């Protein structure tokens, strides 16, 4: 049997858990934090070790945050980076200012009777969202972050579905975004049902606020839905506080940390990790909009450089994009020597991506050991595991044939190999690797479904008892449980967690189990024309009455494709798949960059792409079955969110 069980986190002396070594040895204690069923842990000084106070972590975000308001009210809490040509400046709020604004909003929410109500939070990146989120925490309203509606109508169905699922009757937004929100409600026929509010109009300073309740809902986090429709994850305050404590322990962050992020605030990594995380430990969160990064990727690292950032995070595609798009001139202006933790998570992690990033930015002072792979999900609030800070990433070459048989076996040349990146060691969870069919634990080195339990696990899915029972109440064959079934496949090897893929997305080809992300990497790297685009691989019928075959949908830039015969890169992809995986490519469709759909967190929506392929709705530049191609898309289907 393979299991990893972590105890309570080691207590870090408050104020001396910096990324820099302490000036003198400090006695270690244990962090105290209540479980979801336990009693509230009031933040307080519990010991004094040589003049250094040791503090318990609170079991409610509002309590922990209030401690920082009282001890460092003038310290920057959150800042919005918008002036990339002038030192990466922008508006900011100190802890005292953020607290005052959040309390005034909370008073207005309480006065309107919205304690316990689901409130949809629709904001652009910036300070207003931070005020709204903390205002909900303080008032007892259940904030539900989501992406802003677009004028094109893209994303309307998702937002309307959230309103219906969560029973939303109120929306909080910023003044600039209100017109777009009102237009969306009109398009969706929700104008009479849902009220729109701007924070400043609701503000009621001085209204008595409810006492913090750890068992109450902190927020409703809608999953990004890479394999199914999004579900509302019920994150309690106790679970949020528990996970934030684990992040502090795992990352070694403290009040001196400077976090820099472009991740969307409605995604769990952007919300829990990059906004609430710094505020929980008294640090500063520097935020920039996702579009600022996507349009000019080097701005992300420019902000790290200018602001002397110590922590940042991105999915794998973010590291690949900034490596590819940063010019030599832009590189020469960077100083990344202060960056201590660069987290990579949310989607499959490729060793080649990390290696290229390190090689590209080493001249800017990047410490290779800052690269920190991690693993987590909304159902565990966020973090499950991460590489120990300062150790860098660990890659292992395993037998491709053995991996298809659900085993991790170190490869022996000259057999086919697959390189996996470890997702580090487990935080404060009881983690098991389980055969998903028999519910029996797997031995070390054997791939199974990842099951976890612990104080960070959410309370279930909103108004979905069947999905909650199936996902949050799993039991082993001997009855032990309950566990959360993550839906992810992985294995433990020498105490390190290796995530190999999603169970629902596993491809079965000629009786062999194959991971789509491995085939996608092979296709994408087969020819330079494909390097800048995303790839989706799945199985589907390619001829009437035919069986399932491997299909690849690959992005490319139309301008570059016009200069080449598209059959040449397709042939390269065929050869690479055959050589590396012994897989025959049944069909390939080349589409414009942006046409491969992603979830809000950047994961490839393979199921949606399969549906578009079968419905003949892809924006084709080239299709192997038609043997023709042009630079103009064959259909006008809109692309998915990126």
C-alpha positions in Angstrom: 0.0 0.0 0.0 1.1 3.5 -0.8 0.1 6.4 1.4 1.4 9.7 2.5 0.2 11.2 5.8 1.4 14.5 7.0 1.0 15.7 10.5 0.2 19.2 11.7 2.4 21.9 10.1 5.6 22.8 12.0 5.1 26.2 13.7 7.2 29.0 12.2 8.1 31.8 14.5 5.9 34.7 13.6 7.8 37.4 11.8 10.9 35.2 11.2 9.6 32.8 8.5 11.2 34.9 5.8 12.8 33.5 2.7 16.0 35.0 4.1 17.7 33.0 6.9 16.9 34.3 10.4 19.7 36.2 12.1 20.0 33.6 14.9 18.6 30.1 15.7 15.0 30.1 16.7 13.3 27.3 18.6 10.6 25.5 16.6 7.0 24.9 17.8 3.9 23.7 16.0 1.3 25.7 14.2 -2.1 25.5 15.8 -5.1 25.7 13.6 -8.6 24.4 14.2 -10.1 21.7 12.0 -13.4 22.3 10.3 -15.1 20.5 13.2 -12.9 22.1 15.9 -13.1 25.2 18.0 -12.1 28.6 16.7 -8.4 29.4 17.2 -8.1 33.0 18.2 -4.9 34.6 16.9 -2.7 35.2 19.9 0.8 35.2 21.1 1.3 31.8 22.7 5.0 31.9 23.6 8.0 34.2 23.6 11.2 32.6 22.5 14.1 34.9 23.1 11.9 38.0 22.4 10.4 36.5 19.2 6.6 36.1 19.6 5.1 32.9 18.2 1.5 33.2 16.9 -1.2 30.8 16.2 -2.8 30.9 12.8 -6.5 31.8 13.0 -9.2 29.5 11.7 -10.9 32.4 9.9 -9.4 34.7 7.3 -10.9 37.8 8.9 -9.2 37.1 12.2 -5.8 36.6 10.6 -6.2 39.7 8.5 -7.2 41.8 11.4 -4.0 40.9 13.2 -2.0 42.4 10.3 -4.3 45.5 10.3 -3.5 46.1 13.9 0.3 45.5 13.7 1.1 47.0 10.3 -1.8 49.2 9.0 0.5 51.3 6.8 2.1 48.4 5.0 1.0 47.9 1.3 -1.5 45.0 1.2 -2.5 44.9 -2.5 -1.4 46.9 -5.6 -2.5 46.9 -9.2 0.4 47.1 -11.7 -0.5 49.1 -14.8 2.3 51.5 -15.6 4.9 49.1 -17.1 6.9 52.0 -18.6 7.3 53.8 -15.3 8.6 51.4 -12.7 5.5 49.1 -12.7 3.5 51.5 -10.6 -0.2 51.7 -10.0 -2.9 52.2 -7.3 -2.5 50.4 -4.0 -4.2 49.9 -0.7 -2.5 49.5 2.7 -3.8 47.1 5.2 -5.5 49.9 7.1 -7.1 51.2 3.9 -8.2 47.8 2.6 -9.7 47.0 6.0 -11.6 50.3 6.2 -13.0 49.9 2.6 -13.9 46.2 3.2 -15.7 47.0 6.5 -17.7 49.8 4.9 -18.8 47.4 2.2 -19.5 44.7 4.7 -21.8 47.1 6.6 -23.8 47.7 3.4 -24.1 44.0 2.7 -25.3 43.4 6.2 -27.7 46.3 6.1 -29.3 44.8 3.0 -29.7 41.4 4.6 -27.1 39.7 2.4 -25.4 37.7 5.1 -25.4 34.1 3.9 -26.5 35.1 0.4 -24.5 34.1 -2.7 -23.1 37.3 -4.3 -21.6 37.1 -7.8 -18.3 39.1 -8.0 -17.7 40.4 -11.5 -14.6 42.6 -11.6 -11.6 43.4 -13.8 -8.3 42.8 -12.2 -7.6 45.4 -9.5 -8.3 46.7 -6.1 -12.1 46.7 -6.2 -12.2 42.9 -6.3 -10.0 42.7 -3.2 -12.4 45.0 -1.3 -15.4 43.0 -2.5 -13.9 39.6 -1.5 -12.9 40.8 2.0 -16.3 42.7 2.4 -18.0 39.3 1.8 -15.8 37.6 4.4 -16.6 40.3 7.0 -20.3 40.4 6.3 -20.9 36.6 6.0 -22.0 37.0 2.3 -20.8 34.2 0.1 -18.7 35.7 -2.7 -18.7 33.9 -6.0 -15.9 35.1 -8.3 -16.4 34.7 -12.0 -15.0 36.2 -15.2 -16.5 39.4 -16.6 -19.0 39.0 -19.4 -17.8 39.9 -22.9 -19.6 42.0 -25.4 -19.4 39.2 -28.0 -21.5 37.0 -25.7 -18.7 34.5 -25.2 -18.9 33.1 -21.7 -22.6 34.1 -21.3 -23.7 30.4 -20.9 -21.2 29.8 -18.1 -22.3 33.0 -16.2 -26.0 32.3 -16.6 -25.4 28.7 -15.4 -23.6 30.0 -12.3 -26.6 32.3 -11.5 -29.0 29.4 -11.9 -26.9 26.9 -9.9 -26.0 29.3 -7.0 -29.3 31.1 -6.8 -27.6 34.4 -7.3 -29.8 37.5 -6.8 -27.0 40.1 -6.4 -23.9 41.1 -8.4 -21.1 43.2 -7.1 -19.0 45.0 -9.7 -16.8 48.0 -10.4 -18.1 51.3 -11.9 -16.3 50.7 -15.2 -17.6 47.1 -15.5 -21.2 47.8 -14.6 -22.4 48.6 -18.2 -21.0 45.2 -19.4 -22.7 43.4 -16.5 -26.0 45.1 -17.2 -25.8 44.2 -20.9 -25.2 40.6 -20.1 -28.1 40.4 -17.7 -30.3 41.9 -20.4 -29.1 39.3 -23.0 -29.7 36.5 -20.5 -33.2 37.7 -19.5 -32.1 38.2 -15.8 -32.6 41.9 -15.4 -35.7 41.5 -13.2 -34.1 38.8 -11.1 -30.6 40.0 -10.4 -29.6 43.4 -8.9 -26.3 45.0 -9.8 -24.3 46.9 -7.1 -21.1 49.0 -7.0 -19.2 48.8 -3.8 -19.1 52.6 -3.2 -22.9 52.8 -3.4 -23.4 50.1 -0.8 -20.8 51.4 1.7 -22.2 51.7 5.3 -19.4 52.3 7.8 -20.1 51.5 11.4 -22.7 48.8 10.9 -22.2 46.0 13.4 -20.7 42.9 11.6 -21.4 39.3 12.5 -18.8 37.3 14.5 -16.5 35.2 12.2 -17.7 31.6 11.9 -15.1 29.1 10.7 -17.8 26.6 9.7 -19.5 29.1 7.4 -18.9 29.3 3.7 -16.0 31.6 2.7 -16.8 31.5 -1.0 -18.2 29.5 -3.8 -15.5 28.5 -6.3 -16.8 27.3 -9.7 -14.4 24.8 -11.2 -13.1 25.4 -14.7 -14.7 22.3 -16.1 -12.0 20.7 -18.4 -13.9 17.4 -18.4 -17.4 18.3 -17.3 -19.7 21.2 -16.6 -18.4 23.6 -13.9 -19.5 22.8 -10.4 -19.7 25.2 -7.4 -17.1 24.1 -4.8 -18.2 25.0 -1.2 -15.0 26.4 0.5 -15.5 27.0 4.2 -13.5 29.5 6.2 -11.9 26.7 8.2 -10.7 25.0 5.0 -9.4 28.3 3.6 -7.4 29.1 6.7 -6.1 25.6 6.9 -4.8 25.7 3.3 -3.3 29.1 3.7 -1.4 27.8 6.7 -0.1 24.9 4.6 1.0 27.4 1.8 2.9 29.5 4.4 4.7 26.3 5.6 5.4 24.9 2.1 6.6 28.2 0.5 8.4 29.8 3.5 6.5 33.0 2.9 6.0 35.8 5.5 5.2 39.5 5.8 8.3 40.4 3.8 7.1 38.5 0.8 6.3 40.3 -2.5 4.0 38.3 -4.6 3.6 39.1 -8.3 0.8 37.6 -10.3 -1.1 37.9 -13.6 -3.5 34.9 -12.9 -7.2 35.6 -13.0 -8.7 36.3 -9.5 -11.6 34.0 -10.3 -9.4 31.0 -10.5 -8.3 29.2 -7.3 -4.6 29.7 -7.9 -5.0 33.4 -8.5 -7.5 33.9 -5.6 -6.3 31.6 -2.8 -2.6 31.6 -3.8 -1.8 35.1 -5.1 -4.3 37.4 -3.5 -5.5 35.9 -0.3 -2.3 34.1 0.4 -0.1 37.2 0.8 -2.9 38.9 2.8 -3.0 36.0 5.2 0.7 36.3 6.0 0.9 40.1 6.1 2.7 40.4 2.7 2.1 42.5 -0.4 0.2 41.2 -3.4 1.1 42.8 -6.7 -1.6 42.1 -9.4 -1.5 42.6 -13.1 -4.2 41.7 -15.6 -4.0 38.4 -17.6 -4.4 40.4 -20.8 -1.4 42.5 -20.0 0.6 39.3 -19.8 -0.9 37.6 -22.9 -0.3 40.6 -25.1 3.2 41.3 -23.7 4.5 38.3 -21.8 7.7 39.9 -20.8 5.8 42.4 -18.6 5.3 39.6 -16.1 9.0 39.2 -15.4 9.5 43.0 -15.8 7.1 43.4 -12.9 9.0 40.8 -10.9 12.3 42.6 -11.7 11.1 46.2 -11.0 9.1 45.3 -7.8 11.8 42.9 -6.5 9.3 40.1 -6.4 10.0 37.0 -4.3 7.1 34.7 -5.3 5.3 34.2 -8.5 3.2 31.5 -10.2 1.9 30.5 -13.6 0.7 27.4 -15.5 3.1 25.6 -17.7 1.9 27.4 -20.8 2.8 30.8 -19.2 6.4 29.8 -18.7 6.6 28.5 -22.3 5.1 31.7 -23.7 7.3 34.1 -21.8 10.4 32.1 -22.7 9.4 32.1 -26.4 8.3 35.7 -26.7 10.9 37.6 -24.6 13.5 39.3 -26.8 17.2 39.6 -26.1 16.7 43.4 -25.4 13.9 42.8 -23.0 16.0 40.1 -21.3 18.9 42.4 -20.8 16.7 44.7 -18.7 15.6 42.1 -16.2 17.0 41.3 -12.7 15.4 38.2 -11.4 17.8 37.6 -8.5 15.2 38.2 -5.8 12.8 35.6 -7.1 12.9 32.7 -4.6 9.7 30.7 -5.6 8.3 30.4 -9.1 5.4 28.0 -8.8 4.2 25.9 -11.8 0.9 24.2 -11.6 -2.8 24.0 -12.7 -2.0 21.9 -15.9 0.5 19.2 -16.9 4.1 20.3 -16.2 6.7 19.6 -18.9 10.4 19.3 -18.0 11.4 20.8 -21.3 9.4 24.0 -20.5 11.2 24.4 -17.1 14.6 23.7 -18.6 14.1 26.2 -21.4 12.9 28.8 -18.9 15.9 28.3 -16.7 18.3 28.5 -19.6 16.7 31.6 -21.1 16.5 33.6 -17.9 19.7 32.5 -16.1 21.6 35.6 -17.5 19.0 37.7 -15.7 20.0 36.2 -12.4 17.3 33.5 -12.1 18.1 30.9 -9.5 17.3 27.5 -11.1 16.1 26.2 -7.7 13.3 28.8 -7.6 11.3 26.6 -10.1 8.7 24.9 -7.9 6.2 22.4 -9.3 3.0 22.0 -7.4 -0.3 20.3 -7.4 -3.7 21.2 -6.2 -7.4 21.9 -7.1 -10.4 23.9 -6.0 -11.8 20.9 -4.1 -8.8 21.0 -1.7 -9.1 24.9 -1.6 -5.8 25.0 -3.5 -2.5 23.3 -2.5 -2.0 19.6 -2.1 1.7 19.2 -2.7 4.8 21.1 -3.9 8.5 20.7 -4.3 10.5 21.8 -1.2 11.5 25.5 -1.7 15.1 25.8 -2.9 15.3 22.3 -4.4 14.1 23.1 -7.9 12.2 20.6 -10.0 12.7 16.8 -10.3 12.3 15.0 -13.6 12.4 11.2 -14.0 12.5 9.2 -17.3 10.2 6.3 -17.1 9.4 3.4 -19.5 6.6 4.5 -21.8 5.5 0.8 -22.1 5.3 0.4 -18.3 3.5 3.7 -18.0 0.8 2.4 -20.4 0.5 -0.4 -17.9 0.0 2.0 -15.0 3.5 1.6 -13.6 6.4 4.0 -13.1 9.6 2.2 -14.0 12.9 4.0 -14.5 13.7 3.7 -18.2 16.5 1.6 -19.5 17.8 2.7 -22.9 17.1 2.2 -25.8 13.4 1.7 -25.0 10.8 4.5 -25.4 10.8 6.9 -22.5 8.4 9.4 -21.0 9.8 12.2 -18.8 7.7 13.1 -15.8 8.0 16.1 -13.5 7.4 15.5 -9.8 4.8 17.6 -8.0 6.7 17.6 -4.8 5.8 16.3 -1.4 2.3 16.3 0.2 1.3 19.1 2.6 -1.1 18.4 5.5 -3.1 15.7 3.8 -3.6 12.0 4.0 -3.0 11.0 0.4 -3.6 7.6 -1.1 -3.0 6.2 -4.6 -6.0 3.9 -5.3 -7.2 1.6 -8.1 -10.3 3.5 -9.2 -12.2 0.3 -10.1 -11.5 -1.8 -7.0 -10.9 1.0 -4.5 -7.8 -0.8 -3.2 -4.6 1.1 -2.4 -1.7 0.8 -4.9 1.9 0.0 -4.0 4.6 2.6 -4.6 5.4 3.1 -8.2 1.9 2.0 -9.4 -0.4 4.6 -11.0 -3.9 5.0 -9.6 -6.4 7.7 -8.8 -5.2 10.3 -6.2 -7.5 10.3 -3.1 -6.9 12.8 -0.3 -8.5 13.9 3.0 -7.6 16.7 5.4 -8.6 20.0 6.8 -8.3 21.8 3.5 -10.9 19.7 1.7 -14.0 21.6 0.7 -17.5 20.8 2.0 -18.8 19.5 -1.4 -20.5 20.9 -4.5 -23.3 23.4 -4.2 -26.8 21.9 -4.5 -25.4 18.7 -6.1 -25.7 15.9 -3.6 -25.0 13.1 -6.1 -21.7 14.6 -7.3 -20.8 15.5 -3.7 -21.4 11.8 -2.6 -19.4 10.5 -5.6 -16.5 12.8 -5.2 -16.2 13.7 -1.5 -17.3 10.5 0.2 -15.2 7.8 -1.4 -14.1 4.9 0.8 -11.4 2.3 0.3 -12.3 -1.4 -0.2 -11.9 -1.9 3.6 -14.3 0.9 4.4 -11.7 3.5 5.5 -12.8 7.0 4.5 -14.2 9.4 3.5 -11.7 10.6 0.9 -11.9 13.1 -1.9 -11.5 11.5 -5.3 -9.5 14.0 -7.3 -10.1 12.4 -10.7 -6.3 12.7 -11.3 -4.1 9.8 -11.9 -0.6 9.6 -10.3 1.9 7.6 -8.4 4.2 8.0 -5.4 7.9 7.4 -5.9 10.5 8.0 -3.2 7.9 10.2 -1.3 7.4 12.4 -4.4 4.0 12.7 -6.1 3.9 12.3 -9.9 0.7 13.3 -11.6 0.2 11.5 -14.9 -3.1 12.8 -16.2 -6.9 12.9 -15.8 -8.8 9.6 -15.5 -11.6 10.8 -17.7 -9.2 11.9 -20.5 -7.1 8.7 -20.6 -6.9 7.4 -24.2 -7.2 3.7 -24.9 -5.6 2.9 -28.2 -5.3 -0.7 -29.4 -5.7 -1.8 -25.8 -3.0 0.5 -24.5 -3.5 3.4 -22.0 -2.0 6.7 -23.2 -2.0 10.1 -21.7 -3.2 12.9 -24.1 -0.7 15.5 -22.8 2.2 13.2 -23.8 0.9 12.9 -27.4 0.2 16.6 -27.5 3.8 17.5 -26.5 5.1 15.2 -29.2 2.9 16.8 -31.9 3.6 20.4 -30.7 7.4 19.8 -30.8 7.4 17.9 -34.1 7.8 21.0 -36.3 8.7 24.7 -35.6 5.3 25.8 -37.2 3.5 24.2 -34.2 5.7 25.5 -31.4 3.6 28.6 -30.7 0.3 26.9 -30.6 -1.8 24.8 -28.3 -2.6 21.1 -29.1 -5.6 19.0 -28.3 -5.4 15.2 -28.8 -8.4 12.8 -28.4 -9.9 9.8 -30.0 -12.9 10.0 -32.4 -14.3 8.3 -35.5 -12.6 9.8 -38.6 -14.7 8.0 -41.2 -18.4 7.0 -41.4 -18.9 3.8 -39.6 -15.2 3.6 -38.6 -13.8 3.0 -35.2 -12.1 5.5 -32.8 -8.7 6.9 -34.0 -6.3 9.4 -32.6 -7.0 12.9 -33.7 -4.8 16.0 -33.2 -6.0 19.6 -33.4 -3.0 21.9 -33.6 -2.8 25.6 -33.6 -0.6 27.5 -36.0 -0.2 31.1 -37.2 -2.0 31.5 -40.6 0.7 33.9 -41.9 3.5 31.4 -41.3 1.4 28.5 -42.6 0.9 30.3 -45.9 4.6 30.1 -46.5 4.8 26.3 -46.1 3.2 23.2 -47.4 1.1 22.1 -44.3 1.5 18.5 -45.3 5.2 18.8 -44.2 4.6 19.5 -40.5 1.7 17.0 -40.4 4.1 14.3 -41.8 6.6 15.3 -39.1 3.9 14.9 -36.4 2.9 11.5 -37.8 6.5 10.2 -37.7 7.1 11.5 -34.2 3.9 9.9 -32.8 4.9 6.6 -34.4 8.5 6.7 -33.2 7.9 7.9 -29.7 4.5 6.3 -28.9 3.9 3.7 -31.6 0.7 5.6 -32.4 -0.9 6.1 -35.8 -2.4 9.5 -36.3 -5.9 9.1 -37.8 -6.5 12.7 -38.6 -5.1 16.1 -38.0 -6.7 19.6 -38.2 -4.7 22.8 -38.1 -6.5 25.8 -36.7 -5.6 29.4 -36.0 -3.9 30.3 -32.7 -6.6 30.8 -30.1 -9.0 28.2 -31.6 -8.1 25.4 -29.2 -10.4 25.9 -26.2 -9.1 26.2 -22.7 -10.7 26.5 -19.3 -10.3 29.7 -17.3 -7.2 28.1 -15.7 -5.6 27.3 -19.0 -6.4 23.6 -19.2 -7.1 22.2 -22.7 -10.8 21.4 -23.1 -10.3 18.1 -25.0 -13.9 17.0 -24.7 -15.2 20.3 -26.2 -12.6 20.1 -29.1 -13.8 16.5 -29.8 -17.4 17.7 -30.0 -16.4 20.5 -32.4 -14.4 18.0 -34.6 -17.4 15.6 -34.8 -19.8 18.5 -35.6 -17.4 19.8 -38.3 -17.2 23.2 -36.4 -13.5 23.7 -36.2 -11.9 26.8 -37.8 -9.8 24.8 -40.2 -6.6 26.0 -41.9 -5.9 22.4 -43.0 -7.5 19.1 -42.6 -5.8 15.8 -43.5 -9.0 14.2 -44.6 -9.6 17.0 -47.2 -6.0 17.4 -48.2 -6.5 21.1 -48.7 -5.8 24.2 -46.7 -5.9 27.9 -46.8 -4.9 30.7 -44.5 -8.5 31.6 -43.9 -10.5 29.6 -41.4 -13.1 27.4 -43.2 -15.8 28.2 -40.6 -16.5 31.1 -38.4 -16.7 29.3 -35.1 -15.4 31.4 -32.2 -12.4 30.3 -30.2 -12.6 29.3 -26.6 -11.2 31.3 -23.7 -7.5 31.3 -23.3 
